[in-house]
């Protein structure tokens, strides 16, 4: 390796301020690589189709910027200095990485949908999945992103901020949602809340339950004591003459089913297929009807909410129709 010690100081004060502040870019790196590959400034200039004096001036500016000479002149060309070997190695790596980035970006761009995805949201439950399926059908070819929360407030906040295009929310009669005026809401349907008990529970033998029958039970509820579900539930229990003991707060449906199956609590359930070991029973008089809403920000979505709402109502009615037990669910247009 040839070592080269310049006669001038490498300190920054040795160069004019305008020179020391020259910024290196891809073009400069390609100049260094071209000279190294050609082994000659003249041959590199010919390969790059630029005049040799211009290439020499560029190389000199690059050397000033990195702090020292990159090549030593020989009768038959140039050879890199120790500093030059360091810069050339780094330059090759950077240029190669940039080329790979551009190649992969070009490939990705050919497969990415140029239309922005539909941003969906909602609270944990089957209605979010139904909304996703509906949008896939109503807006074929559009991608989707989905925000699922355990509480209503974060979804409303995201809607109001314009971070969501569409969402599904739910409420109960005595605890209706209070949405900001800029958010549009349309009903999708209502369904009756069922009560889940262990199959060995004495009340599981009944076809229907009265809410008052459950006054002495421990309840498992979602972890949102100030949410609409809790307010509506407590209001219905008060009307039935008791205050519920809500000792278990679980946000996961599987964990709730496990707790109910073990006989440690009873819990409200949507009308779904009965989990193993759990009996789902309707309440007489339907004291806990649950209303589902499609919501969006007025003038804040590029999605045709009318089309999605129409299809969502249709699909909700289809999945909630139980001819053998028509009392459970009622769809509304």
Secondary structure, DSSP 8 states (H G I E B T S, - for coil): ------SS--SGGGS-HHHHT----HHHHHHHHHHHHHTSHHHHHHHHTS-HHHHHHHHHHHHHHHTS-SEEEETTEEEE-HHHHHHHHHHHHHHHHHHHHHHHHHHHHTTS-SS--EEEEEESSHHHHHHHHHHHHHTTT--EEEEEESSHHHHHHHHHTT--SEEEEEEETTB-----TTEEEEEEEEEE-EEEEETTSGGGG-SEE-GGGGTTSEEEE-S-TTSHHHHHHHHHHHHTT---EEEEE---HHHHHHHHHTTS-BEEE-S----TTEEEEEETT-TTEEEEEEEEETT--SS-HHHHHHHHHHHHHHHT--GGGTTSEE---
